[in-house]
Amino acid sequence: MSKSTPSTRIALIGNPNTGKTSLFNTLTGMRQRVGNYSGVTVEKKTGTWSLPNGREVELIDLPGTYSLSASSLDERVAVDVITGHGLGQKAPDLVVVVVDVENLRRNLFLASQASELGVPIVIALNCWDVAEKKGLQIDSKLLEQRLGVPVVPTVAKRKSGTEELASEIAKAIETRPMLMRPQWPEAVQKAIHTLHEELVTKRGEKLREGELQRLLFDRKSAVSERLQSSAAEHEPIVKAARDQLYKDGFQPDAAESTLRFRFLNPLLNDVLERQAAMKKRSKSEGIDQLLLHKFWGLVVFIGMMYVVFQSVYTWAGPMMDLIEGGVGWVQGIAADALANTPMLQSLIADGIIGGVGAFLVFLPQILVLFFFISILEESGYMARAAFLMDKLFQWCGLNGKSFVPLLTSFACAIPGIMGARTIHDNKARLITILVAPLMSCSARLPVYLLLIGAFIEPVYGPKVAGATLFAMHFVGALVAAPFAWALNRTVNKGRKPEPFVMELPHYRVPQIKLTCYRMYESGKEFVVRAGTVIFAMTIVIWALLYFPRSTNVEELVTTAYTQELEAGALIDEDELSKRIDAAYLEQSYMGRFGKFAQPVFAPAGYDWKITVGVLASFPAREIIISTLGITYALGGEVDEESDDLRSTLTRAKWESGPRAGEPVFNIPVALSIMVFFALCMQCGATVAVIAKELNWWWASGSFFGLTAIAWAAAVLVYQVGMMFA
Amino acid sequence: MRLNEIKKGGLFRVKNLNCCNDCVSRLMEMGLLPDQEIRLMHEAPLGDPIAVEFNGCHISVRLEDAAHVEVELISE
C-alpha cells in the first residue's frame, strides 16, 4: 500500500441498496480506511484503487442517499464532499454514480442533482444481472447518448464490468464528461440569478450554481451553514428568492422534484424495456406476504430475534470461556515469572492482563452480533424488522431500527451500542446508545444470582427467586422507556427528527465475504479504539486497590492471628492469607474512599464493605463478587455459586453505628444492591465505547446520569423496603 | 381521501402532496408526484407504519406522514 494519498480523487455516490458498498469493496479490496467525517458521526470510507493505466486513485464511498437536499447528515456530507467543502480537501475529480437498474428513474434523480454541482460523472449501472433475470432490458448505449456521460453495466458481486468501469473512468478523468442538465424554467433561472447576484457577486461567497440551487430548493439547506455572511444577512436573501419562485408559480419545496423528473422522464423513453414475460409479482413480494404478515410476520420476527439473542448469549460462550481460560493461563505464567517483585506481579498479572482480559472477553459477542447484523442488513430483512417494530418506538423519539441494538444489549451493551450504527437518524441513534446500558446485560446475572440465592430463595423458595430474577431483567427496560422519552424531550429539543421514510429493498442473498469483512472491521475497532482507554482505566483502578502498601499491615494481621491461635482458636492456614488480603484492601485508597463514601450509600443500606464493592465495580460490574469475597475475608477466588460467600453475607453484622450487631444484609438491602447494579453504568468498556461512538461529553454524562439514577432508585427501594420489613 | 386511509387491493392515484412535510419531500424525491399510481402493500402489526408501492419500489411510511398525501381511488 502506498503511504502517500493519490492526488486523483473519485467519489462514489448512490441510493441506498444499490450495491454501492459492494462495488467499493470490489474495487478497493482490503485497501480501505474507515473513519468519521470531522464533527459528524457519518462513517467515512476511503480506499485506494489502481486504474488499468497504473494510476492510483483515492476512492471515497459517500453515504447512501436518495437526494442531495441535505435533510439528513448523510446528504449534507455528500454535498460537502462533492463541492470540496468536506474533509478540508478539494472537490473530487470525478463522481461515479452507482445506479440500480430496477429503479433507474429514481436513481438518475440523484445523478442529475450531482451534475449540477459541476463535477464530471460516470454512471455504473449496477445489479445488471438481477434486472436481466427479471426481464428488464436497458439500452445502455442509448442512455449514454442521452445523458452525455459514460454508462457502464456492472455486477459488483461478480466483479463483472469493473474493468470496463476502470477504463471509462481513466478516460473520463481526462475528458471530464458532464451529465446533461435540465433546462430550468425562467422563474427558476431568475431566482438563481438573484441569488448569484446577492451572494456571489456582492458578498463574495464561493458557491457553484448547484449550491445556489440547494439554497433555493431546500427548506433549510445545510449549504447556508457554511456561508461567510451572517444568517441575518443571507436568510432574507434566500427567503426573497424562494418567495419570488412561489409567486412565479412554483412551490419551492416541490419545484425540484417536479421539474427534475419532468426532465428525466423523456430521457428514459425506449431506454427501459420491460418484457412481457416479467413476472407480475416478484419473489420479494412473495416473501413479504409472509414476513410482513400482521400475525405470521411477527411470529417469524420474534423467532429470528430469539435466534440472534440466543446466539450472542450462547454461541459466544465457548469463545469467551476460551479467552478467559487463556487470560488465566497468561496471568499464571506472568505471576510465576514475577514472583520476586510482588508489586510488578500484581500490576501485570492482576491489573493489566486481568483488566485487558476482562474487556477482550466481549469480542466474541461483538463478532457474533455483527455476523447477524450484516446478514440481516444485506438480505434486506433489517428494514422489515424496523417496519414491524416502528410503532413501539415512535412515541419516545426512536424508530424501529432501535430494536435490534436494544435487544442485543440484553446480552451486552457494547455490541448493542456499536450496532446502533445501523440507525440512520442521528437523533434516534443518540437516544438508543444512551439507553442501551440500561438493558440488563449478562454481566449483571452473577450479581442477581448471588443475592437472590442468598436472601430471596431461602426465605421465599425457588419460585419467587425465579420470578425475582425475571423481574430484575425488566427493571432497566422499565426505567429506559421514560428515560428515552425525557431525553427526546430535552436533549433533542428543537432538533428535527429525520423523516422515517424507509425503502423495503428486494431480498438478496448476503455475501459471506462482506459479512466476514464487517465482523473484522467491528472487532478491530472495538479492540484498537476502545482498548486503549480500557487499558488506562485498568491501571488506575488497580493502583487505587493496591496502594498504599504499608508493610506493617501483614505483621499486624499475622500477630493478631497467632494470638488467636495461642488462645486456642481453630483457624486454618488459608484464613491468614485471606485476612491479609482483606486488611490490604481495607487500607488501600479504594478501601479508604469506600469508608469515606459510605455515608452516601447509607440511605441505600450499604456498609463500607458493600460501598467498596460498588466503587471497585465501576470498571466491570461482575468485580463486585470477588471484591465482596475479599472484604468479607474469603480470598479472591469466589464466584456467585460459592456457598461460602452466600453464608458469609448472611452472617455479616454491622460493626458499629446505630445498627451495630444487626445483620448487614436483609431483603431490602439485597434488592437495593440489585437495583443499583441493574441501573448503574458499571462498565468501563461501555463508557469507552460510548465515547468512541459519540464523544467523551456524552460518555461522562451518561456515566454520571445513570449512576445518579441508580443511586436514587437503590435508596428508594431500600427505604420503601424497610417500611415493610 | 388520504394516503393513510387507503385499503389493500385498490389502486390509487396521487392528487396532491403537502410538500411542507419532510417525509413528503423525501417521497417526492423518490418519485411520488401527482398522477403517480400507488397501492397499499402491508400494514405493520399495530397498523402503523404502512408499506406502499409505487414505481416498483416498496416504501414504509408512518400514518401521520401519509396523511399529507391526497389520493383518489382509480380501481378496486
Interface residues (C-beta under 8 A of the other chain):
Chain A: Y66 S67 S69 S71 E102 N103 R105 R106 F109 R219 Q251 D253 A254 E256 S257 T258 F261 S284 E285 D288 L292 H293 K294 F295 G297 L298 A383 A386 F387 L388 D390 K391 L392 Q394 K496 E498 P499 F500 V501 M502 E503 L504
Chain B: L17 C19 C20 D22 C23 S25 R26 L27 M28 E29 M30 G31 L33 M41 H42 E43 A44 P45 L46 G47 D48 P49 A51 N55 G56 C57 H58 I59 S60 V61 R62 D65
